[in-house]
Amino acid sequence: MKYDFNQVCDRKKTDCLKWDMVQSIFGSEDLIPMWVADMDFPVAQPIADAIKKRAEHPFYGYTKPGSSVLDSVVERMWRKFKWKIKPEWIVFTPGVVPALHVAIRSLTHPGDEVILQEPVYHPFFPAVTNSGCQIVNNGLRLINGRYEIDYDDLERKFQPKTGRLRGPSRVKTIIFCNPHNPVGRLWKREEIIRMGEIAINNGAVVISDEIHCEILFDNHRHTPFASISQEFEQNCIVCMSPSKTFNLAGLDVSSIIIPNKKIREDFINTQSGIVPSLNLFGYTAMETAYRYGDDWLKQMLDYLQENLDFLKEYLTKKIPEIKVIQPQGTYLIWLDCRGLNMDKFALSSFMKEKAKVGLEDGFIFGEAGAGFMRMNIACPKITLEEALKRIESAVNSL
Ligand SMILES: Cc1ncc(COP(=O)(O)O)c(C=O)c1O
């Protein structure tokens, strides 16, 4: 089936966070929202059909996924990444963010430390602090327009403390984001190995958030952390979900893949009775997406690539003060706005009040994000073009 991603759909009055909350989030109604990570594209037809069919059977009681749902995840990991997993490794959670909270609580004690790599997806911060742990920032380095892991700094973060705070390392885990939100890096195999070995040598479990792993540009290929080796497999919690890939965020469905029995049991015990089981439509959507969604996905990725090329060309030609940090993955584009010479609050107000475009402020991803903005380009090209025209005209009026 041929999908038309140029079609502009009215999402207002559907309790849609992105469009219906514009006034309360940005303070005026006439903004183009390009912030939260969902797409302005309708889902693949087989998913909509499967949900309608399931809804027609008027029993929405307690649900437990059967082998067909589990197999759809097992098969997808193999087909997409040549990663062989077992059905019993999968723990379903109603989202990756709750899984991160559970993972940290299950791996740490209050007072322990958790490494993050800022600028990074901001819900990682409360996942650490609400568990009573301390954030240790192994900040990414921006070198010639590309973000890199600072391995020397990562090693140092594990070293025993000296001085007043001396004592053994309290780092118990690291949240690794691959592809990385917001900087768009897909970490290469050798980068994953180097980072993972430092973690393993220092006794830290890696929580690998791979939610964006199927949104890739230029035929890049994703490597799941656990697929590196058996040692890596036994030392991680991998967070997967169809929600970004197939635009299913409102259905709250994710698969947390935990090969290590002890780590998995601790995770399950920690969430038991607190984190609810999934909405039954989530299972239907996930299985259908994984089995029958690839036709839509391929067309959507081609469209996204065109949007990215359009964005880059537009900025280069017409707004050279703003530069795209070239992403390998995610539809969330990290814009280097430092050429506008504004402090972070002025930049935020400028985009909201002058340009009337609802972007995500870079500084909410950590102080290293000051001077940057994150733009969601998963929208019809006409919407992207209108947003860019607004930014251009605001910049010209400076
Ligand atoms: C890296 C990352 N993890 C998790 C999430 C959200 O996951 P969920 O909606 O499944 O809780 C997002 C959403 O943007 C994300 O970018």
The ligand as a Tripos MOL2 file, in Angstrom:
@<TRIPOS>MOLECULE
LIG
   16    16     1     0     0
SMALL
NO_CHARGES

@<TRIPOS>ATOM
      1 C1         15.3730    7.8940   24.6970 C.3       1 LIG1
      2 C2         13.9230    7.7940   25.0570 C.ar      1 LIG1
      3 N1         13.5310    6.9040   25.9830 N.ar      1 LIG1
      4 C3         12.2380    6.7760   26.3250 C.ar      1 LIG1
      5 C4         11.2640    7.5660   25.7470 C.ar      1 LIG1
      6 C5          9.8320    7.4630   26.1640 C.3       1 LIG1
      7 O1          9.4560    6.1840   26.3440 O.3       1 LIG1
      8 P1          7.9810    5.7840   26.7900 P.3       1 LIG1
      9 O2          7.0170    6.7300   26.1620 O.co2     1 LIG1
     10 O3          7.8650    4.3940   26.2890 O.co2     1 LIG1
     11 O4          7.9810    5.8540   28.2760 O.co2     1 LIG1
     12 C6         11.6260    8.4990   24.7780 C.ar      1 LIG1
     13 C7         10.6170    9.3660   24.1640 C.2       1 LIG1
     14 O5         10.8970   10.3060   23.4980 O.2       1 LIG1
     15 C8         12.9890    8.6110   24.4280 C.ar      1 LIG1
     16 O6         13.3900    9.4920   23.5190 O.3       1 LIG1
@<TRIPOS>BOND
     1     1     2 1
     2     2     3 ar
     3     2    15 ar
     4     3     4 ar
     5     4     5 ar
     6     5     6 1
     7     5    12 ar
     8     6     7 1
     9     7     8 1
    10     8     9 2
    11     8    10 1
    12     8    11 1
    13    12    13 1
    14    12    15 ar
    15    13    14 2
    16    15    16 1
@<TRIPOS>SUBSTRUCTURE
     1 LIG1         1 GROUP 0 **** ****
